Amino acid sequence: MMKLKVITGVLMSLAMMSTAYAATCPTVSVSQSQDADDLTFTSARLKDKDTPKSVVICRYEGKGDRGASISYRNETPVKATGSNWKGDDCATADGDASKCSFKE
């Protein structure tokens, strides 16, 4: 199991070293005791998109009051490429993160 985590980490690092690739917000799962919940992607926001301090904030909702936000930073400017972007904000009701894709 540890080898898989290391290999996955290395592959992700190599992919992130590219200066121009399309990306989406990741799939997120949370667990509490024996209950697991795949969170549904709901929206994304670009902050400081034209600077090396750019951030993509991904938001998720789950059962009850479960929710999460994940920030993606790669020290490069970011451009919105998905079909649902309106300015720096993107939302989707169907959980399809590809509609809020972005590119470095």
LUMFI-66473 format. One record per residue (C-alpha): x, y, z; residue in three letters. Coordinates in nm, 4 decimals. Example, Ala and Ser with C-alpha at 12.3 -4.5 7.8 and 13.67 -1.06 7.14 Angstrom:
residues 2
       c1       c2       c3 residuo
   1.2300  -0.4500   0.7800     ALA
   1.3670  -0.1060   0.7140     SER
end
This chain:
residues 104
       c1       c2       c3 residuo
   0.0000   0.0000   0.0000     MET
   0.2831   0.2402   0.0836     MET
   0.4479   0.1779  -0.2571     LYS
   0.1219   0.2708  -0.4297     LEU
   0.1050   0.5991  -0.2352     LYS
   0.4654   0.6819  -0.3202     VAL
   0.4191   0.5968  -0.6891     ILE
   0.0978   0.7985  -0.7030     THR
   0.2739   1.0931  -0.5380     GLY
   0.5611   1.0762  -0.7853     VAL
   0.3267   1.0584  -1.0844     LEU
   0.1240   1.3544  -0.9541     MET
   0.4439   1.5542  -0.9011     SER
   0.5590   1.4799  -1.2548     LEU
   0.2220   1.5795  -1.3969     ALA
   0.2238   1.9060  -1.2021     MET
   0.5702   1.9967  -1.3341     MET
   0.4218   2.0538  -1.6786     SER
   0.3562   2.4218  -1.7456     THR
   0.0330   2.3775  -1.9441     ALA
  -0.2131   2.1033  -1.8646     TYR
  -0.5863   2.0842  -1.8087     ALA
  -0.6896   2.0011  -1.4550     ALA
  -1.0087   1.9581  -1.2564     THR
  -1.0946   1.9590  -0.8915     CYS
  -1.0301   1.6127  -0.7436     PRO
  -1.2822   1.3597  -0.6142     THR
  -1.3126   1.3783  -0.2346     VAL
  -1.4289   1.1141   0.0132     SER
  -1.4682   1.1528   0.3883     VAL
  -1.5252   0.8884   0.6509     SER
  -1.6391   0.8907   1.0080     GLN
  -1.6332   0.5652   1.2049     SER
  -1.7811   0.3132   0.9602     GLN
  -1.9714   0.5679   0.7495     ASP
  -1.8041   0.6863   0.4261     ALA
  -1.9354   0.9604   0.2006     ASP
  -1.8187   1.0666  -0.1449     ASP
  -1.8606   1.4423  -0.1515     LEU
  -2.0153   1.6021  -0.4588     THR
  -1.8281   1.8788  -0.6367     PHE
  -2.0403   2.1973  -0.6397     THR
  -1.8228   2.4939  -0.7381     SER
  -1.4810   2.6447  -0.7906     ALA
  -1.3364   2.9936  -0.7627     ARG
  -1.0172   3.1432  -0.9030     LEU
  -0.8244   3.3846  -0.6846     LYS
  -0.5291   3.5923  -0.8104     ASP
  -0.5528   3.3932  -1.1352     LYS
  -0.3093   3.6080  -1.3334     ASP
  -0.0274   3.5881  -1.0782     THR
   0.2148   3.3237  -0.9504     PRO
   0.0090   3.3280  -0.6279     LYS
  -0.3015   3.1947  -0.8045     SER
  -0.5379   2.9664  -0.6134     VAL
  -0.8227   2.7433  -0.7321     VAL
  -1.0705   2.6842  -0.4492     ILE
  -1.2817   2.3693  -0.4987     CYS
  -1.6007   2.3256  -0.2932     ARG
  -1.7906   2.0055  -0.2120     TYR
  -2.1094   1.9019  -0.0328     GLU
  -2.2062   1.5701   0.1248     GLY
  -2.4736   1.4115   0.3410     LYS
  -2.6140   1.6240   0.6234     GLY
  -2.3771   1.9021   0.7127     ASP
  -2.0678   1.7445   0.5562     ARG
  -1.8741   1.9628   0.3205     GLY
  -1.5206   2.0538   0.2250     ALA
  -1.3114   2.3100   0.0419     SER
  -0.9771   2.2304  -0.1160     ILE
  -0.7275   2.4884  -0.2408     SER
  -0.4972   2.4146  -0.5330     TYR
  -0.1758   2.6198  -0.5676     ARG
   0.1011   2.5616  -0.8199     ASN
   0.2806   2.8984  -0.8245     GLU
   0.1737   2.9783  -1.1812     THR
  -0.1110   3.1823  -1.3336     PRO
  -0.4322   2.9846  -1.3970     VAL
  -0.6883   3.0117  -1.6785     LYS
  -1.0494   2.8876  -1.6675     ALA
  -1.1211   2.6393  -1.9492     THR
  -1.4481   2.4644  -1.8548     GLY
  -1.7881   2.5557  -1.9977     SER
  -1.9480   2.6796  -1.6717     ASN
  -1.7039   2.9575  -1.5780     TRP
  -1.8556   3.3028  -1.5325     LYS
  -1.5672   3.5317  -1.4552     GLY
  -1.3744   3.3811  -1.1654     ASP
  -1.6614   3.1587  -1.0443     ASP
  -1.7875   2.8254  -1.1678     CYS
  -2.0772   2.6150  -1.0386     ALA
  -2.2491   2.2955  -1.1429     THR
  -2.5566   2.1194  -1.0086     ALA
  -2.4611   1.7753  -1.1427     ASP
  -2.1206   1.7359  -0.9731     GLY
  -1.9307   1.7341  -1.3061     ASP
  -1.5978   1.8970  -1.2180     ALA
  -1.4903   1.8960  -1.5854     SER
  -1.7333   2.1851  -1.6421     LYS
  -1.5045   2.3852  -1.4098     CYS
  -1.1697   2.2713  -1.5494     SER
  -0.8697   2.5030  -1.5493     PHE
  -0.5272   2.5240  -1.7092     LYS
  -0.1889   2.6565  -1.6010     GLU
end
